[in-house]
């Protein structure tokens, strides 16, 4: 007891009192007191095994937290605001993994529809979005801009126009990846003009949308970079939306904090490279 008290910076009397309190709470003695010796009982032995496990776990957690504090280890939870935007991630992730091999990147697909809400709920560290909110708890870092264009078959009558106006959609069959209520096309161009396309079909597979447009079944709207290969080959034709075109600013959204790990800023830097979404040729729908 004397040696234990010295280790714990307690007097022998205080330590004895604590031990009696524990035994009373458990309802059984933990030691047999034989003269000046103390031998653990069965209950004491069982408690000792568990205590050693807990101390080992604490030591392991302390070492892990120390690694996190040095920013050599951690987790980056991220999401984007549309599923097809995940086509952007493989290349920056490869370089990021080389620089930070002990940082685990978790892509939260379930947060795709509402990444800002997930960020505010503490379920994400980073959200890649094209629409900013005015929430004071968030900060944004610009990444890149892209242009959304109307795409159609090369012999479609609308290809004769230098750009499409809202009224050009009146008699068109429009294919969208998202519900019109969630579509930027409707919010920015069609709704303000009071225009409703002749028919709207929601197809949640972008490759299917492209094939339907190529077959002349209708038109769609997508990011220009996303269908670059189709446009270069002449299989599709693109026209700007409005005289000035419809452009989006993509940003990285984060919670305001004084302790953002450097590896998050590094990842954002990889996303903001000038070639970044042009680096991929995968098809992506405009949402």
Secondary structure, 3 states (H helix, E strand, C coil): CHHHHHHHCCCHHHHHHHHHHHHHHHCCCCEEEECCEEEECHHHHHHHHHHHHHHHHHHHHHHHHHHHHCCCCEEEEEEECCHHHHHHHHHHHHHHHHHCCCEEEEECHHHCCCHHHHHHCCCCCEEEECCCCCCCCEEEEEEEEEEEEEEECCCCHHHHCCEECHHHHCCCEEEECCCHHHCHHHHHHHHHHCCCCCEEEECCCHHHHHHHHHCCCCEEEEEHHHHHHHHHHCCCEEEEECCCCEEEEEEEEEECCCCCCHHHHHHHHHHCCCCCCCCCCCCCCCC
